[in-house]
Amino acid sequence: TKSGGKITVKLGSNFKLDGAPDPYVALGNGSAPVKGGLLAVLRKNSGSQSYSIAASPALDGARQVIIWCKRYAVPLGVATIK
């Protein structure tokens, strides 16, 4: 969501990641983060969680939320922003 100059990514209660080294929540396109799109280290591998950052022009074109393995530069999961 976008509100008050902030972007918030909300992962639902059904979110689950089997585990990975160095997972981040990111905004991106084409299964890769946009410049400035890494939001935060994933806090837990399952359940509801929210991540907020200040909106910026670099993030305006993001079309996906990505769970990103920073160490190996690969997507672990991708969801289209609606």
C-alpha positions in Angstrom: 0.0 0.0 0.0 1.0 3.6 -0.5 -0.1 6.2 2.1 1.2 9.4 3.5 4.5 9.2 1.6 5.2 5.7 2.8 5.1 2.3 1.0 4.0 -0.6 3.2 4.4 -4.2 2.2 2.1 -6.6 4.2 2.7 -10.3 4.2 -0.4 -12.3 5.2 -0.9 -14.9 7.8 -0.5 -17.6 5.2 3.0 -16.4 4.2 5.6 -19.1 4.5 9.3 -19.5 3.4 11.1 -22.8 3.9 14.2 -20.9 4.8 17.2 -19.4 3.0 20.4 -17.5 3.7 20.1 -13.6 3.8 16.4 -13.2 2.8 15.1 -9.7 2.2 11.7 -8.2 1.3 12.1 -6.1 -1.8 10.2 -4.2 -4.5 11.1 -5.0 -8.1 10.4 -5.8 -11.7 11.2 -8.9 -13.6 12.0 -10.9 -10.5 14.8 -8.6 -9.4 14.8 -5.6 -7.0 14.7 -2.1 -8.5 17.5 0.3 -7.4 16.7 1.2 -3.8 14.1 -1.5 -3.6 15.5 -3.7 -0.8 13.1 -2.9 2.1 14.4 -4.9 5.0 15.7 -8.3 6.2 12.9 -10.8 6.4 12.1 -10.9 10.2 10.5 -14.4 10.2 9.9 -17.3 7.8 6.1 -17.4 8.3 3.1 -15.4 9.3 1.8 -11.8 9.2 4.4 -9.1 9.0 4.7 -5.5 7.6 7.6 -3.5 6.2 7.5 0.3 5.6 9.8 2.7 3.8 9.5 6.2 2.5 8.2 6.4 -1.1 10.7 7.5 -3.7 10.8 7.9 -7.5 13.1 4.9 -7.7 10.3 2.7 -6.4 7.4 4.1 -8.4 7.8 1.6 -11.2 8.0 -1.5 -9.0 5.5 -4.1 -10.1 6.3 -6.9 -7.7 7.1 -7.8 -4.1 10.0 -10.1 -4.0 11.5 -12.2 -1.2 15.1 -11.9 -2.3 18.2 -13.8 -1.3 20.8 -11.0 -1.2 23.8 -13.4 -0.8 23.1 -15.3 -4.0 21.1 -12.6 -5.8 18.1 -14.8 -6.6 14.4 -14.5 -6.0 12.9 -16.9 -3.5 9.3 -15.8 -4.1 7.5 -13.2 -6.2 4.1 -11.6 -6.0 2.5 -9.1 -8.4 1.4 -5.8 -6.9 -2.2 -5.2 -7.6 
